Amino acid sequence: GEEIADEYDIVFFAIGGDFCTTGNGLETVGVKVIPKNGKIRVVNEQPYIPYTYAVGDISVGKLELTPVAIEAGLLLTRRLYGNSSTQMVLWFFNLFWI
């Protein structure tokens, strides 16, 4: 691939299939990736670094389901640009049938 270097106000990087969290410069901005699984620890989709966000499966403790990732992305967008304060809340229930 071709390497391009420039300055940007916003960078949107979407991945699918495998977590592409190594070798793409995340460590340069201070994002700490868990080597064992390639995931990132976040609070409210933010990995403890201003103006940096991780949404969906790549976040520790999030369900690895496309609809959950889409909803998390929509909620983050509304918080950033739509004057919303709605957070993603996941409830886990264990059901046992006897």
C-alpha positions as CSV (number, residue, x, y, z in Angstrom):
1,G,0.0,0.0,0.0
2,E,0.8,3.6,-0.5
3,E,1.7,5.7,2.6
4,I,0.1,9.2,2.9
5,A,1.1,11.7,5.6
6,D,-1.0,14.8,6.2
7,E,-2.8,16.7,9.0
8,Y,-6.5,16.2,9.5
9,D,-9.2,17.6,11.8
10,I,-11.2,14.3,11.8
11,V,-10.1,10.7,10.9
12,F,-12.7,8.0,10.6
13,F,-11.3,4.5,10.5
14,A,-13.7,1.6,10.2
15,I,-12.6,-2.0,10.3
16,G,-14.4,-5.3,10.1
17,G,-13.6,-9.0,10.7
18,D,-10.4,-8.7,12.7
19,F,-9.4,-6.0,15.1
20,C,-6.8,-4.0,13.2
21,T,-5.4,-2.3,16.2
22,T,-1.7,-2.8,15.7
23,G,0.6,-1.1,13.2
24,N,-1.8,1.8,12.4
25,G,-0.4,4.5,14.7
26,L,-2.8,4.1,17.6
27,E,0.1,3.8,20.0
28,T,1.5,7.1,18.6
29,V,-1.5,9.0,20.0
30,G,-1.4,7.1,23.3
31,V,-4.1,4.5,22.7
32,K,-3.3,1.4,24.8
33,V,-4.3,-1.8,23.0
34,I,-4.6,-5.1,25.0
35,P,-2.1,-7.4,23.3
36,K,-4.1,-10.6,24.2
37,N,-7.2,-9.6,22.3
38,G,-6.5,-6.4,20.4
39,K,-9.3,-4.5,22.3
40,I,-9.2,-1.1,23.8
41,R,-10.4,0.0,27.3
42,V,-12.9,2.8,27.0
43,V,-15.2,4.9,29.1
44,N,-18.2,6.3,27.1
45,E,-16.4,5.2,23.9
46,Q,-13.3,7.2,24.8
47,P,-9.9,5.4,25.5
48,Y,-8.8,8.1,28.0
49,I,-7.4,10.3,25.2
50,P,-9.2,13.5,24.2
51,Y,-10.8,13.5,20.7
52,T,-10.2,9.8,20.3
53,Y,-13.1,7.3,20.3
54,A,-13.5,3.5,20.0
55,V,-17.0,2.2,19.2
56,G,-18.3,-1.3,19.0
57,D,-16.6,-4.7,19.3
58,I,-13.2,-3.2,19.7
59,S,-14.1,-1.9,23.2
60,V,-13.6,-4.1,26.2
61,G,-16.8,-5.4,27.7
62,K,-19.0,-4.6,24.7
63,L,-21.1,-7.2,22.9
64,E,-19.6,-8.3,19.6
65,L,-22.8,-7.7,17.6
66,T,-23.2,-5.4,14.7
67,P,-26.5,-3.9,15.9
68,V,-24.9,-3.0,19.2
69,A,-22.0,-1.4,17.5
70,I,-24.3,0.6,15.2
71,E,-26.3,1.9,18.1
72,A,-23.2,2.8,20.0
73,G,-22.0,4.8,17.0
74,L,-25.3,6.6,16.6
75,L,-25.4,7.5,20.3
76,L,-21.8,8.8,20.2
77,T,-22.6,10.9,17.1
78,R,-25.7,12.4,18.8
79,R,-23.6,13.2,21.9
80,L,-20.8,14.8,19.8
81,Y,-23.0,16.7,17.3
82,G,-26.6,16.6,18.5
83,N,-26.5,18.0,22.0
84,S,-27.5,14.6,23.5
85,S,-26.3,13.0,26.7
86,T,-27.7,9.5,26.1
87,Q,-25.2,6.7,27.0
88,M,-25.0,3.1,25.8
89,V,-26.2,0.9,28.6
90,L,-26.1,-2.9,28.3
91,W,-27.9,-5.1,30.7
92,F,-26.7,-8.7,31.0
93,F,-29.1,-11.4,32.3
94,N,-28.4,-15.0,32.9
95,L,-31.5,-17.1,32.4
96,F,-31.5,-20.7,33.6
97,W,-34.3,-23.1,32.5
98,I,-35.0,-26.1,34.7
